[in-house]
Amino acid sequence: MEWWCRGIGWAGGTPGLRWRGGKVSPLVYGRPLAFRAVGVRRCPGARGNPCPLEAVVSGRSTGGRCPECARLDRAHSVAADTLLDDPQPYRVYLAWFGPGMTKVGITAEARGEARLLEQGAVAFSWLGRGPLMAARRTEEVLRQALGVPDRVAYERKRAARHALPPAAERAREVEELYRRARAIGGWTETLEPLEFAARDHAGAFHLDGLPPLDGTVAELVGGGVVTGRLLAAAGPDLHLLTPDGRCLALDTRLMGGWVLDRVGEGSAFTVPVVPRAVAAAQEGLF
């Protein structure tokens, strides 16, 4: 049987690697993680449909899909603003990823906190609930009025996790954003406001005591090996302590479409890595 990876999932609030066919392998903090990428990376398809061509895709693409499957994936996407007629209730949230890194977003109420876990939000609070289009309008109004982005770069999120302020400080920053959002008029006419209640995912992500980040995996390559001890997981990222003592981040979106084989714990870490100093310099260019 081939173990064809489909990335990470957060079912039930805990991380697990997903495989084609529906199997999930739980990820346990403190345990070894070791695998080899086999062959070439192929498009995993979209919306539950396999890629008809099993097209070869770039190892550095976090999307990991061919152009046709990428278009299908976004054709009915709330994030891409292409889904307009969903009758289920939605919630607007305020998310915190690190000092000065907050955003406004929406998620289907039925998904609970899953969207926040998938994004790697360390702390958050609900703000309001209501129909999709009212939630979407509120998101845009608040984003502009509060001066916060609709996305936070994963590079910034990763670095912030290694030097987090105390939970009380995280909650205070979310609460301040909540107060500012409630003071903006108009949106409460179409959405039901929800009381402030700070929620924190540092425990679920296992972020306490992370050593400094030394670098990030650039891509998987055929025959390349990833090995280390799992320190933390947040959003799509795994934070690993490698056999040579480095703390590296692996974006599991780079794993989607690869067939993976087990290797022994003593194997060397051989996939390309971008050192932290280089990554930080690149972030400053954009």
N, C-alpha and C positions, 0 to 999 in steps of 0.2 A: 504493500500500500504506500502511495506517495502522500507525504504530508505537505500539502500546498497551503501556505499561510495566507490568511486574510486579515492580518493585523490584530490589534488589541480590541477587546470589548470590556465594558464595565457593568455587566449584568449583576444585579443585586448589590451594587456598590463595591465590588471587588474586581481586580483586573484578571483577565485571562486571554491567552492567545487563541484566536479563532482559526479554524481550518475549513477548507472546502469539504462540504458534506455535513457541516453543522457541529462537528465536535469542538469542544473548548478545553484547553489545558490551563488549569488555574496557575497563576503566578504567585509564588510564595516568597515573601521578603526574607532575606537571609539565606536563601537556598541558591545553589549553583545553577547557572543557565549557560548551556554550551551547545552550539549547533554549527553546521556547515551549509552554505548555500550551494545548491546543485544545479548545474546546467545554465540556463538563461532565465531571465525574469519575463513572465508572460502576463498579459492583461487578464485580471480576474473577472472581468465583466462588470455589470452594473444592475442595480435594482433586482438582485436575485437571479439575473439572467447571465449565463456564461458568455464570454466573448466568443462569437462564432468563428473567429480566425485564430484565437489564442495568440494574439499578436505579441511580438517581442517588444518590450518597452524599456525605457531608460532606467538604469539603476539608481539615478539621482532624483528621479521624480517622486515627490511625496504623494501625488495623485495615483500614480502607478497604473493608469488606464490609457488605452489607445484613444485617439480623438473621437471615434464614434461612440464608444462606451462612456467617455467623459461627458459627451453631450446628452446621452440618455440619463446619466446620473443626475444632471442638473435640470432636466426637463420638468421635474415635479419637486423642486427643492425650495423649502422655506428660506434657507440661507441665500439662495440665488434670487429670491423674490419672484419665482415663477409659479408658485402654488398660491392661488388666490381664492379658492372656493372650499377650503377645508372647514367643515362645520364644527369641529371639536373646539373646546376652549383652549386658549393659550395664556401663558404667563410672561410678564416682563420681569427680567431680573437685573440686578446690579452685581457685577462680578469683579473680584480683586485678584490680581495675579502676582503682585509685588508692589513695593512702595511707588506710588505715582502711576501704577498701571491698573486702570479700571476700565470697564466698558459696560454698555447697556446692550441687552440682547433679549430674544424671545425664544420660547420653547413650548411645545405642546404640553398641556397640563398633565396628560396621561403619562408622560415620560419621567415625571418627577425630577430628581436631581441628575439624571443621566447625562444631560447635555452639559452641565457644569463640570462633571467628572471628565467627560470626553475632551473638554477644552483645557483642563488643568487648572480650573479656578480654585485657588487656595481658600478663599472665603467669598461669601455671597449673601444676598438677601433678595427675597421676592419683593416686587414693588406693586404689581397689579395683575388682574386677570380679566379676560373677556374674549370677544371674537378676534379671529386672526387679523383682519384688516385694521381693527382698532388698536391691537397690540403693535402691529407694524408701524402705524402712524405715530403712536406714542414713542416707540423706539427711536424713530427718526427725529421727532421733535426734541426729545431729551438729549439725544446725541449732539445735536447742534447747540442746544441751549446750555448744556453742561460742558461742552468742549471736550468730550471724550470720544475715542475712536470706536468703530464697529468691530475692529480686530486689533489684537496685540500680537506682535511677532513672536513665534515660538522661541527664537534665539534669546529674546529678552526674558521670556517666562522661565526658560531653563536656568539661566544665570541667577535669577532672583531666588529660586528655590534653595540655593546653597547659602543664603545669608538672610533668612527671614526674620523680621521683627517679631516680638511676642504676639500671641493670639489677641490680646486685648487691643494692641495697636492696630492689628489688621481689622478687627471689628469696628474700631473707632473710625477708620478711614471709610469703610463701607457705610457706616451710619451717617457720616457727614455727607456722602453722596446721596444717600436716601433723603435726608432733610432737604437738600438742594432740589432734588427731583420733585418732592412733594410740594415745594414752594412754587413750582412752575404751573401756571394756570391752564385750564382747558382739558387736559387729558383725562381727568377724573369723571368727566361727563360721559365718556364712552367705555371706560374701564373701571372695574371695582378695585379701589386701592386695598392693598394688603398691609397689615401691620409689620413694622420692622422686626426682624428676628435674624440675627447674624448666625450663619452656619459656617463651619470650618472643616476643610478636608485635609488638613495637614496630617491627621492621624490615618485617614484612609489611604493617603499617598505615601505615608511613612517617611515624612520629610525631616523629622527632627534629627539633628546631628549629622547631616550630610557633609562630607568633606568638600573642599573646593573642587569646582568643575575643571577638569584638565582638557576636555575637548569633546567633540561630537563625531559620531560615525558619519562619513560622507556618503557612503553607499555600500551595498552588499555586492559582491562579485562572485562569479562561479568558482567554487572551491575555497572561497574565503571563509574564515572561521571567526565567530564571536564567542567569547567565553569570559565568564566572570561570576561574581556573586551579586544577586539582585538586591540593591539597597533601597530603591524607591521606584514608584511608577506614578506618573501624573499626566493626565491627558493621553496622548499617544506615545509618550516618552518613557523609556526605561533608563534608570540610572544604575550603572554597573561599576563594581570595583574589580578591575582586571587583575590577572595574576601578577603583573609587574607593578601593581600598586596605584595605577591611574584610576580616577573616577571619570567615566565617560558616559555620555548620553546617547542612547540609540532611539531614534524616531521609528516606531514600529510601522509607520506608513511606508517606510522603505522596504519592509519585509513582505508586504502584500504582493502576491504573484510569484514568489520564490518557492520552490520545493526545498525543504529543510531536512537535513539528516542530523542525528545525534553524533556528538564526538565526546571523547574523554575529557575529564576536567583538566588534565595536564596539557592539553593542546594550547598552542600559542595563539594569541589574538592577531589576526592577519588582515582584516578588512581595512580600507583607507579611513583615516581619522583626520579631522580638521582640528588643530590645536586651539585651545581657548583664546590665546592672544591673537591669532589670525582671525578667528570668528568675530571677536570684538572689534577689530579694526575694520572688517568688512561691514559690520552693522552700521558703523559711523558714516559710510559712504552714501546711505540712502535715507 
